[in-house]
Amino acid sequence: MACNDFMTIFILPFKYFRFEENGGAWHEGVVTAKDAADTLVKANPGGSKYTGWTRSYYQIDSPENYAEFNYFHRHVHDTIFMKDKGGEGSLPNAAGERNVNRNVAGRNQGMQFLTRGDYYEMTVRFYVEQNDLNEAVKKTVTRTISVRVNSIDLHLYDNQIGMLTITTEMKPGDEVSYDDFLRYNDVARRVYPPFLSERDNGIICKSYQTGPLKSEKKLLPSSVVLSHASDEKKDIPEDFPSLRLPDDFPYLSDVVKGLLKPLECNNRDAKKYSSNIYYTPATDDRMFIVSYCRDDVRSSIMQSAGSSYPYKTSEDWYRFIFVDGGDASVQNDEMMKDLIKSHTYARWANYGTFFGMSRYSFVVLCGTDQYGGFHNILKQHMKSMYYQIALMGLFQRCMLIKLAEDVDRLSERLQKEDIKVLAKESSNLRRDYISFINKYWHVEVTPQEQGIEMYSQFMSILALDRLYDEVHREIEELEEYVDNKIEFDTNQLGFETNNEVARITRYGLPLMLIALVFSVWQTLNGATSYYVEPIKCFVPGWFFVFLQLAAAAIAFVLIWCLLVWYMKRTRDKNKTDKDKNRTRICQRR
């Protein structure tokens, strides 16, 4: 049976960077979100969203944006909305006046939001298994789904994490079965082959002979074409050709590479010495999906049946949540039941509306509301509020993974490079971590009861708390090692300095005493008294000897005390700075 309607947003998290040379080795360097955005916008010759990437500023200019803006806590706006230039979309002050210099949706100078509207359609061809009526084996047949592309957007965060999103929607009047819809979600999200099985002289082949599906056919589409609105020559096709290893590794879909030009995919041909900005997927071969499906038949079947809820054992619902385009990826009834329970938000089950969340999806299945049109409101909410919740959770996960990778890379260099150089990078890593938890780590994002529950469940499914604790521990251990190493080196330096002081004292003190004795001897062998003009009287010579001895003793004590005070102050300052950082993080946690 056909779905009544569906909408799917594909989200690709990626890291972007420039290569920097340090100590003869190339590392991923820093690029600001503004630099990356400027690079993309400057590559758009027409300056319009219909010719390429353009900046888009959030405006309170529609009922949908008004609802989305008020759904979230004010401190969350800085995370999800790009600052406004002001004008008609800006919020009024207490006097009802509009300030053209005021930001609408936050003061986030780091996040850049870009959009483009030059592609209008995506066509996906894929393989499905079909029982042959005359034979006992299954046949492989090709299906095609053509969907409308509503928007293509790009979120660039100041932590060098980006989110490419493609919003697709079923065309009015089309008929797409529920199974084909699930298959579309599964194959269209693939950006590169997860693994390769058939080998022939190093060439990875895809065989399309009739018969049971091979692994490549199950996982990858036959082809994906992103159609340009005005110029067929600018269409972006991808058919996942045969690969030759290792020359074609890593491989990434031409759809992604075409949309992100002039940013370049990091591969074997990357020119590390250039000023190009490179990117690489932040997770794996699968894009995250935010998906809405209106299916009256399945919604009705999954509703309450007496005291039980059929959705709890529904394989169709499980496949939607976990983006399984073929058979369910779990073949254990009890385990399937447990997974459905923990990954379903069932507040509206009696109305036939079911939300599902996994590490790769945020989905909803509902039926048609004949009276209030609630299904249309729900569809809009999936494009706005729930889309933003999915982005926040996904960004936090990607950022924590990136921080963990940064710790690993820095740890590998500990035995090879100067600890003072690594201390600076460790400090920068700590700075990025503190900036992330203060700016982007949100335990609650909305005052709405349902939103609080869903966000909490989503964070639990993504295992963000566990990942947070692990990254926190790794950064603490790295910083502690670096601090101890520097302290050890400082102590060694202090020990060597003390030896130098002792050596100087050993040889310098006798020389100083000889000079002092010589000066005293000269004084004593001189006149027995000296006339001092300011006081207009004679002073005995032994008084000047006393002054010389006292001045030498005072100078020696002052210099020694100053040296001891400086060394103690340096140690205390390092310890205080370290304790402040730890206290600040614990309070935020």
Beta strands, then each sheet from edge to edge (+ up, - down):
strand 1: 5-22
strand 2: 25-29
strand 3: 54-55
strand 4: 112-116
strand 5: 119-131
strand 6: 138-156
strand 7: 161-170
strand 8: 199-200
strand 9: 203-204
strand 10: 223-228
strand 11: 236-238
strand 12: 243-244
strand 13: 264-265
strand 14: 278-281
strand 15: 288-294
strand 16: 344-345
strand 17: 354-358
strand 18: 361-366
strand 19: 529-532
strand 20: 537-540
sheet 1: 2+ 1- 7+ 6- 4+ 3-
sheet 2: 2+ 1- 14+ 13+
sheet 3: 2+ 1- 15+ 18+ 17- 16+
sheet 4: 2+ 1- 7+ 6- 5+ 10- 11+
sheet 5: 8+ 9- 12+
sheet 6: 19+ 20-
end
